[in-house]
Amino acid sequence: MLTQDITHDLTQAMKAREEPKLSTLRMLKAELQKLQADKGKGAEITDEDVYAVIRRLIKQRKDAAEQYRAGGAEDRAESELAEVKILEPYLPKQLSDEEIDAMISGSAKELGVSSPKDMGKLMKAVMSKAKGQADGSRVKERVNAFLH
Protein backbone atom coordinates (compact mmCIF):
# COMPACT_ATOMS: atom_id res chain seq x y z
CA MET A 1 0.00 0.00 0.00
CA LEU A 2 1.17 3.50 -0.82
CA THR A 3 1.00 4.80 2.76
CA GLN A 4 3.43 2.08 3.83
CA ASP A 5 5.82 3.03 1.02
CA ILE A 6 5.70 6.65 2.15
CA THR A 7 6.36 5.66 5.77
CA HIS A 8 9.28 3.47 4.68
CA ASP A 9 10.78 6.25 2.55
CA LEU A 10 10.33 8.71 5.43
CA THR A 11 12.30 6.39 7.72
CA GLN A 12 15.03 5.98 5.09
CA ALA A 13 15.27 9.76 4.60
CA MET A 14 15.55 10.16 8.37
CA LYS A 15 18.38 7.64 8.59
CA ALA A 16 20.19 9.18 5.61
CA ARG A 17 19.61 12.72 6.95
CA GLU A 18 18.15 13.86 3.61
CA GLU A 19 16.61 17.06 4.93
CA PRO A 20 14.57 18.27 1.91
CA LYS A 21 13.08 14.80 1.34
CA LEU A 22 12.48 14.31 5.05
CA SER A 23 10.58 17.58 5.50
CA THR A 24 8.51 16.99 2.35
CA LEU A 25 7.55 13.45 3.39
CA ARG A 26 6.75 14.63 6.94
CA MET A 27 4.41 17.23 5.46
CA LEU A 28 2.78 14.54 3.28
CA LYS A 29 2.45 12.21 6.27
CA ALA A 30 0.79 15.00 8.29
CA GLU A 31 -1.70 15.60 5.45
CA LEU A 32 -2.50 11.88 5.36
CA GLN A 33 -3.02 11.83 9.14
CA LYS A 34 -5.36 14.80 8.78
CA LEU A 35 -7.26 12.90 6.07
CA GLN A 36 -7.49 9.87 8.35
CA ALA A 37 -8.90 12.03 11.15
CA ASP A 38 -11.44 13.56 8.76
CA LYS A 39 -12.55 10.12 7.56
CA GLY A 40 -12.91 8.86 11.09
CA LYS A 41 -11.38 6.12 13.14
CA GLY A 42 -11.30 2.75 11.43
CA ALA A 43 -11.94 4.16 7.94
CA GLU A 44 -9.33 3.05 5.45
CA ILE A 45 -7.34 5.46 3.33
CA THR A 46 -7.15 4.11 -0.21
CA ASP A 47 -4.35 4.70 -2.69
CA GLU A 48 -6.78 6.93 -4.63
CA ASP A 49 -7.16 9.10 -1.49
CA VAL A 50 -3.38 9.33 -1.21
CA TYR A 51 -3.07 10.25 -4.91
CA ALA A 52 -5.62 13.03 -4.44
CA VAL A 53 -3.66 14.45 -1.49
CA ILE A 54 -0.37 14.27 -3.41
CA ARG A 55 -1.92 15.95 -6.47
CA ARG A 56 -3.28 18.74 -4.27
CA LEU A 57 0.11 19.26 -2.62
CA ILE A 58 1.89 19.31 -5.97
CA LYS A 59 -0.57 21.87 -7.31
CA GLN A 60 -0.04 24.03 -4.21
CA ARG A 61 3.74 23.83 -4.62
CA LYS A 62 3.59 24.74 -8.32
CA ASP A 63 1.26 27.68 -7.61
CA ALA A 64 3.55 28.88 -4.82
CA ALA A 65 6.60 28.60 -7.09
CA GLU A 66 4.80 30.72 -9.69
CA GLN A 67 4.02 33.35 -7.05
CA TYR A 68 7.60 33.37 -5.79
CA ARG A 69 8.95 33.74 -9.33
CA ALA A 70 6.57 36.63 -9.97
CA GLY A 71 7.86 38.24 -6.77
CA GLY A 72 11.48 37.71 -7.71
CA ALA A 73 12.19 35.06 -5.08
CA GLU A 74 13.80 32.50 -7.39
CA ASP A 75 15.44 30.51 -4.58
CA ARG A 76 12.09 29.96 -2.83
CA ALA A 77 10.48 28.98 -6.14
CA GLU A 78 13.21 26.38 -6.66
CA SER A 79 12.62 25.05 -3.15
CA GLU A 80 8.92 24.55 -3.92
CA LEU A 81 9.72 22.80 -7.20
CA ALA A 82 12.21 20.54 -5.41
CA GLU A 83 9.33 19.37 -3.19
CA VAL A 84 7.27 18.65 -6.32
CA LYS A 85 10.09 16.40 -7.60
CA ILE A 86 10.04 14.49 -4.31
CA LEU A 87 6.24 13.99 -4.42
CA GLU A 88 5.78 13.12 -8.11
CA PRO A 89 7.24 9.58 -7.97
CA TYR A 90 4.37 8.56 -5.67
CA LEU A 91 1.80 9.26 -8.40
CA PRO A 92 0.94 6.72 -11.11
CA LYS A 93 2.87 7.05 -14.37
CA GLN A 94 1.51 9.98 -16.35
CA LEU A 95 0.18 9.41 -19.86
CA SER A 96 2.14 10.76 -22.82
CA ASP A 97 0.58 13.27 -25.21
CA GLU A 98 0.26 10.48 -27.79
CA GLU A 99 -1.63 8.26 -25.32
CA ILE A 100 -3.95 11.14 -24.41
CA ASP A 101 -4.53 11.89 -28.10
CA ALA A 102 -5.42 8.23 -28.72
CA MET A 103 -7.94 8.36 -25.86
CA ILE A 104 -9.41 11.57 -27.23
CA SER A 105 -9.88 10.25 -30.76
CA GLY A 106 -11.28 6.95 -29.47
CA SER A 107 -13.74 8.72 -27.18
CA ALA A 108 -14.71 11.18 -29.92
CA LYS A 109 -15.56 8.25 -32.24
CA GLU A 110 -17.56 6.50 -29.48
CA LEU A 111 -19.55 9.65 -28.72
CA GLY A 112 -19.80 10.93 -32.29
CA VAL A 113 -18.22 14.22 -31.21
CA SER A 114 -16.57 16.57 -33.70
CA SER A 115 -17.34 20.20 -32.85
CA PRO A 116 -16.07 22.52 -30.12
CA LYS A 117 -19.57 22.71 -28.60
CA ASP A 118 -19.17 19.07 -27.53
CA MET A 119 -16.00 19.78 -25.55
CA GLY A 120 -17.62 19.16 -22.15
CA LYS A 121 -18.93 15.76 -23.19
CA LEU A 122 -15.56 14.73 -24.62
CA MET A 123 -13.61 16.05 -21.61
CA LYS A 124 -15.81 14.06 -19.24
CA ALA A 125 -15.25 10.84 -21.20
CA VAL A 126 -11.48 11.28 -21.51
CA MET A 127 -10.99 12.33 -17.89
CA SER A 128 -12.84 9.24 -16.66
CA LYS A 129 -10.47 7.05 -18.71
CA ALA A 130 -7.32 8.98 -17.76
CA LYS A 131 -8.24 9.25 -14.09
CA GLY A 132 -5.13 10.07 -12.09
CA GLN A 133 -2.81 9.57 -15.05
CA ALA A 134 -3.11 12.97 -16.69
CA ASP A 135 -3.50 16.51 -15.46
CA GLY A 136 -6.89 18.03 -16.34
CA SER A 137 -5.36 21.15 -17.87
CA ARG A 138 -3.16 19.02 -20.14
CA VAL A 139 -6.16 16.97 -21.26
CA LYS A 140 -8.17 20.15 -21.87
CA GLU A 141 -5.35 21.51 -24.03
CA ARG A 142 -5.24 18.31 -26.12
CA VAL A 143 -9.05 18.12 -26.45
CA ASN A 144 -9.14 21.76 -27.52
CA ALA A 145 -6.51 21.10 -30.18
CA PHE A 146 -8.41 18.02 -31.39
CA LEU A 147 -11.73 19.86 -31.75
CA HIS A 148 -10.32 22.93 -33.48
N, C-alpha and C positions, 0 to 999 in steps of 0.2 A: 504494500500500500504506500502511496505517495507520502503520507504524513510520517511514516517510519523512515523513508529515505531522507526526508528533510531532517528529522531528528538525528539520524546517523551522520549526515553531512555536517550538521551543527556541532556534534561531538568531535568530528575529525578536524573541523576548523578551529575548535577550541584547543585541541591538542597541538595543532600545528601553528597556533598563534597567528592565524590569518585574519587580521583585524577587520578589513572591509567585508569579507565574506561572513565572518562571525556576526558582525552587527546587522548585516542584511538578513541573515537567516534568523537571528533573534527577533527582529522586527516581524518577519513572516510568521514565526512561531507564535508570537503575541497575537497577531491578527487571527490565526487559526484557533487560539484559545478563546478569543473574543467570540468567534463564530460558534464554537462549541457551547459557550455560555448562552448565547442567543438562541441556539437550537434546543437547549435544555439538557439536563443530565440524562445520560443513557442514549441520546440520539447519536447516530453515527454520522461522521463527516465523510462524504464520498470524495472520490478523486475529482469529480466534476465540481464539487464545492471548492476544493483546493485550487483547481484551475481558475475558477471565477475570482477567488481572492488574489491569486498571482497576477491575473490579467489586470485587475483593478489597481494593484500596486505598481505594475509596470506602466500603466497609463498615467498614474499620478507622478511617477518619476520622470516620464517623458515630458509631461506638461510643466513640471517644475524646472526641468532642464531648459525648456524653451523660454520660460520666464526669466531664469538666471541669465541666459544668453542675451535676451532683450535688454536686461539691466546691466550688461557688461561684466557679469560675474562668471567668466568662463571656467574657472577652477571649480566652482560649485556645480556648474552644469555638468562638467566631466564626472564629478563625484556621483551625481544622480544617474548618469548613464552607465557608470561602472556598476551600480546596484542593479540596473536593468539587465546587464550582461550576466550577473550572478543568478538572477531569477529566471531568465528565459529558458535555461536547460530543463527546468521542471515542467514546462509546458509540452504538449504533444508536438511532434514535428509539424511545422507549418507547410501548407500547400504551396507549390510553385505557381507562378502566373499561368503557366501552361495547363496545370491541373485545374486551376480555377476556371480558366477559359473553357476547358472541356466540360466542366460541370455546368457552366452557363449555357453553352450551346446545347447540351443534352436536355437541360431543364426547359430551355426555350422551345425545343422541338416537342417535348412532352406537353407543354402548356399551350403551344401554338402562339407564342408571343413573338412579336417582331417590331413593335413600335415603342417609343419612349413613354407613352402613356401607361404601358404595362410594366413599368419598372418595379413598382411595389410588389406585384405578384411574382416577378422573376427573382427579386431580391429575397423574398420570403422563402422561396423554394431552394435557392442556392445556399442561403445561410443555414437552413435546416440540414442540408447535406454536409456542409463544411464546418459544422458546429465545433468550435474550439480549435480548428485547424487553420483558420484564416481570420484576419482582422476585418471587421465590418467595413471600415473605410476603404480598405484595399479591394474588397469584393464590390463595393459600390462603384469604385473607379472602373473596374473591369466590366461591370454590367453596363455602366454608362457608355463606355467605349464600344461595347457590343451592339447596343441599341441605336447608336448614332452613326 
